[in-house]
Amino acid sequence: MQQEVLCTPVQYPEYTIFFIEEGSGIFHADFGSFPFKGPVLLFATPLQTLFIADCNLPQCTALKFHSDFYCIEYHRKEVACNGLLFNNVYLDPVISLTAKEQEQFASILNDIAEETAQPSPSEIVLRSYLQLLLAKSSNIKLKAISEQTDRPQMDEQMEKFRQLLDQHYLNLHKPSDYAALLNMSADNFTRRCNKYFKKSPSQLIQERLVLEAKKQLHLTRQSIKEIAYNLKFQDEFYFSRFFKKVTKVSPQSFRDQTGISIVADLSKH
């Protein structure tokens, strides 16, 4: 845990949670741009390109954890944060906090800081604090989604696009493909997508493909060539160029920095 201000783009190999008690800015995570005003929590997955524009922050506390320490896929039953707080290209990675929630998270982070300062910090205690933080964050996020406070008014066409993209991202790579399926003009489709998801159709299509690539790199022991084949790229070199263009790192570098999850070996037991 450390104090940081993301005024220049950075990439971290860990899952990262930023706790901002006051101030404002625009949080950029890969293609997304998300305005915020403290107190908030911001969530980032490994090796996303992150920075805060127009930042006016007295301080920013960053809590980082590697999946070797706490694997969100492995703990998915205890804390439903995978796909909610992390690894979701559609949801806003910002959680606004009430004054009471701000106090609660400040207390948890203080407990984590005190434990890590011990001569022999307890991993069990630290995991418990982290699980509590993630569980409370998930509850707040789910409530915000149900109350529609973290997104413009429900757009059924855009929700349909989300479903179509999850079904067809391996085969359909052009915005025009999805506009046709939705019986929308390209301009109207792009405008509504930008408003609803704060990303263009092209960005979402690329991020959805990269999200699956990241999952397979992190959660399996398959080779880069096998993953490229799974994702229907013509060869591993084309896949590597695409992945690096979007993420700024190669598939092998991503795997080297994030490691292979314990989930990769669960099916063998």
Disulfide bonds with the S-S distance in Angstrom:
none
